[in-house]
């Protein structure tokens, strides 16, 4: 049986730009994120992963009118994660107060982007990135 793991991705947003990191092991541009810990909600995992990987503290805006939807939630996708099996991935957008990144050991390159035309990697990185850029706070 294929292992399944719940994970999160966070698109940090600052002054109309989105942060992408070049994942050291995978060699592709991705948003920060990772696997959820036991007893952690997707939103808690998103805040933790953002802080641990980049040093950034996110504010997760309410972007859905659907009752019960976590703040910042913009999508869900599944992808193969090599020996880790399948990642069941909750995707969030978070507003941050600075573009100063303090990278952890998972990456050493990063960039703030206003478009996703030349990102490469999985197509959903660009698709979800466009959603994150366009997401407007409700209420």
C-alpha positions in Angstrom: 0.0 0.0 0.0 1.3 3.5 -0.9 2.0 5.7 2.1 -0.1 8.8 2.3 0.9 11.9 4.2 -1.0 15.1 4.8 1.0 18.2 3.9 0.7 21.9 3.4 2.0 24.6 1.0 2.0 28.3 1.8 2.2 31.1 -0.7 3.6 34.0 1.2 2.5 37.3 -0.2 4.2 40.7 0.2 3.4 43.9 -1.8 1.9 42.0 -4.8 4.7 39.4 -4.9 4.8 35.7 -4.0 7.8 33.9 -2.4 9.1 30.8 -4.1 12.0 28.7 -2.8 14.3 26.5 -4.8 14.0 23.2 -2.9 17.5 21.8 -2.4 16.7 18.1 -2.6 14.2 18.4 -5.5 15.9 21.2 -7.4 12.6 23.0 -8.3 10.8 26.2 -7.4 8.0 25.6 -4.9 6.2 27.5 -2.2 7.3 26.8 1.4 5.6 23.8 3.1 5.9 20.3 4.4 4.2 17.5 6.2 1.7 18.1 9.0 2.6 16.9 12.5 0.2 14.6 14.4 -2.7 16.5 16.0 -1.9 19.6 13.9 -4.6 21.3 11.8 -3.7 22.3 8.2 -3.7 26.0 9.2 -1.4 25.3 12.2 0.9 23.4 10.0 0.9 26.1 7.4 1.9 28.8 10.0 4.6 26.5 11.5 6.1 25.5 8.1 6.2 29.1 6.9 7.9 30.3 10.1 10.4 27.3 10.3 11.4 27.5 6.6 11.6 31.2 6.1 11.4 33.0 9.4 8.2 34.8 8.1 5.1 35.1 10.2 1.9 34.9 8.1 -1.5 36.5 8.5 -4.0 34.1 6.9 -6.8 36.2 5.3 -10.3 34.8 5.1 -10.7 34.2 1.3 -13.7 32.0 1.2 -17.4 32.6 2.0 -17.9 28.9 2.9 -18.5 28.4 6.6 -15.8 26.3 8.3 -13.1 27.0 5.7 -9.8 27.9 7.3 -8.4 31.4 6.8 -6.0 31.5 3.8 -7.2 28.2 2.3 -7.0 28.4 -1.5 -6.9 24.8 -2.7 -6.0 21.2 -2.4 -3.9 18.9 -4.6 -2.3 15.5 -4.4 1.1 14.7 -5.7 3.7 11.8 -5.6 6.4 12.5 -3.1 9.0 9.8 -4.0 9.7 7.5 -1.1 7.3 9.5 1.1 4.4 8.2 -1.0 1.5 10.6 -1.9 1.2 14.0 -0.3 -2.4 15.1 0.3 -1.6 18.8 0.2 -3.7 21.7 1.7 -2.7 25.0 0.1 -2.8 28.4 1.7 -2.0 32.1 1.1 -0.5 34.2 3.8 0.3 37.9 4.0 3.6 38.8 5.5 5.1 42.1 6.7 8.5 41.8 5.2 10.4 40.3 2.3 13.4 39.5 4.4 13.8 35.7 4.3 15.8 33.6 6.9 16.2 30.3 5.0 16.4 27.0 6.8 18.5 24.1 5.5 15.9 23.0 2.9 16.8 25.8 0.5 19.4 28.5 -0.2 17.8 30.2 -3.2 14.5 32.2 -3.2 12.8 34.8 -5.2 9.7 37.0 -4.9 7.7 36.8 -8.1 4.9 38.8 -9.7 4.1 36.2 -12.4 4.6 32.5 -12.9 5.5 32.3 -16.6 9.0 30.9 -16.2 8.7 29.0 -12.9 8.9 25.5 -14.3 8.2 22.5 -12.0 4.7 21.1 -11.5 2.0 23.1 -13.4 0.0 23.5 -10.2 2.7 25.6 -8.6 1.9 28.3 -11.1 -1.8 27.7 -11.1 -2.1 28.0 -7.3 0.4 30.9 -7.3 -1.9 32.9 -9.6 -4.8 32.1 -7.2 -2.8 33.2 -4.3 -1.9 36.5 -6.0 -5.5 37.2 -6.9 -7.1 36.1 -3.5 -8.9 38.9 -1.8 -9.8 39.0 1.9 -13.6 38.6 2.5 -15.7 40.4 5.0 
